[in-house]
């Protein structure tokens, strides 16, 4: 029996549901990729009213203090002077579960921070891991569907989870982290945070640098085994949320030391993984540079108003910081604000937790749901607004203009992101630095989850572990036999 042809919602047959339309294999995505936009836009509207992902969250306010200036790399105002302090809001979360799910589950943790800078809000929307499961956003809705409840029985399905991973070995690096001894943090205070993507810095000379954020916990890494987490969840499934709030209430303020990795723009072509979020940058080639200290020292007064209605987006930049050609990041620039407009309305950035706290807003946006006070001034822009009751023209200061991005000449096509990418080497590097106890715990955690999937899915997944190393594969295989 022939299988039905996959189509768009308007019935157009699809030629490719695996690869986004990009300018060259490593270039940025094209807005004309209507299939990608439709898929992401529909995905953002599948659940109301809670978030599709990162639904269960906790948050707090604090400060970011610069200890080492980054003025040689960026003109971002809040990173210029040592001692400069910026108010922040940080939201932690689990990824796959609903609002009422437990904190004590093996799942990546969201680490999303809003800097209320003098030049507008800047958001870093990351996780507690430096990599992600995918490098092409066209498969993101499918990945999340595999982690959610199945449509018939309305329960999570190990078959779907492992079937997706078995067909997408690009996920293996993140899977290795997730099932390692660091895959289940004891609390939000006892884990690192990462921006994960590569981003762009540019300085007053117009020089561009690529960079990555690293937030290293000063409380030390502390994690739980499955059994330990299960015991806590019996009585306190909200333990991480409770721990964060109570520690701040006791004035035991959690903090992180903030670092960046920086790569000169011209060196990006030397490394095929510069913009691949399934890979990390070598710390030997691009060592961590200390930037400052992040401290959380104020709890929200109302959870719904300040945490549930918080809206953080990787598209919130300030002059001196911008995106990179990372395909997952490019898609998130659209998907996150689109999800916020659906969930909270067009004026979500006017809510107290989301509005700029250290700068003013001047734009021509009008009306929409829950519209706050708006000026009666002119509501459209022209080159010279001084001629008619308008606002100032956008700054012509060359500092605010991002340097042009030099793109290699390439055809616009759906390039196979699997070609030329080794999905096993960095998972192997991570496995190799684990001691024997950590390796066995990793294999045991994987086998405990994988054993719930069908035998044929197990058999499709096992070769990927062997592709990392014979030892990795044998450990998982032996643990599976004992389940």
C-alpha positions, 0 to 999 in steps of 0.5 A: 500500500502506497503512503500518502504524500506529505503536503502543506495545509493548503494541499501542496505536495512537499519535496522535502520535510527535512531541510530548511531553505538556506543560502548555501549549506551554512548560510542564513534561512530564507523568509520565502521558505513558506513551509518552514514558516507555516510549520513553526507558526502552526506549532506555536498555536497548538496549545492554549494558554500555557507555553508549548515548551518550557511550560513549567517555570520559576523566576527571579530578579537580580543583577549582572555586574561587569568585572571585565570589560568587553569593549574591544569586542562589542559596543553594547552599552552594558558591557563597556565598564567594569562595575557597570550593573544591569537589572535582570530577570531570569526564568528557569524551566523544564522543557517537555512537561506541562505547567503542573508537571514535576521539577524532578524529571530528567529533562533539559532545563531552560535558562532564559535571562532578560537584561534591562539595559539602557539601550533596551532589553537584551535576552539570552534564551538558553538551557543548562546544556551547551548543545541542542538536539537538532541543527535544522529547525524544520524538525523542531515541531516533530521533535517536541511532538515525540516528547509530548503525550501521544494523540490517542492515549494522551500519555508520553510514549517511549516509542516516539521518543526513541524512534525520533532519536534513532532517526536523528543521530544529530541528537546523540551529543545532547542525549549523552548529556541528558542521560549522564550524571549531570542530566538531572540537576538537584536545583536551579541554583546548582546547574550551569546555563548556556546561550548555546547558539553562536551570536555576533558581537561588533565593536566601534571599529566595525569588526565582527566577532562570533561568541557564546555565553557560559554561566557557571554556577558558584554553588557548585554542580549538584545532581540527582540520580533517578531514584533520588529524584523519585523520592523527592517527587513523591512529596515535593514535585515542585522542589526546584521552584521552592528551593529557588524562592526560599533561598532568595527569601533567606538572602542566600542569593544564588550567583553565577560567574559569566564567561564568553567564548570569542571567535574572530569573524574570519576564523568561522570558515575554518570550523565547519561546526561554528554555527552548529548548535549540536556541537561545542567550540573547543575551549583550547582554541577559544578559551572562556573569558570572564565577563562578570557576575550574575546574582539573583536577589529578588523574588517576584511578588506575583507568579502569574504576572511576573513569571507566567507572563514573562516573554523572553525572545532571542530576537531581543538584541541591543546595538553591538550584539546580533544573531549568527547564521545558526539555522536553529537561532534564525528560526527562533528569531521568528518563533519566539515572538510569534508564540508570545503574540499568540499566548499573551497578545500583540502588546506583550512587551508592554507588561511590566516584566517584559517592558524596558526598565532602563530605557524608553520605547518609541515606535509606531505600533498601535492598538491590539489586545490589552493596549496600554496608553498610546500617544496621539502622535503620528502613527506612521514613519517617514524619512524625516518625521520632523516635518509633521508631528513625528518622533525622531528619525532612527539614529544615523550613528554608524555605531548602531549599524551592524556590519554587513555579513559576508555570505559565500556565493551559493544556491538557494536550496534545501541542503541536507544538514546530515552531509559533512557532519559527524554526529558521533565525534563530540558525543564520543569526546564527552563519553571519553572524559567520563570515569567508569562509574559515570559511564555505567550510570549513563548506560544504565539511565539510557537503558532504563528509558530505552527499554520502554520502547519497542524492540525494533526501535531499540535495535535501530538506536543501538548502532548509534551508540556503537558508532560513538565507540565500541565501549559505549555501545556494549555498555548500553547493550548489556544494560538493556539485557538486564532490564 
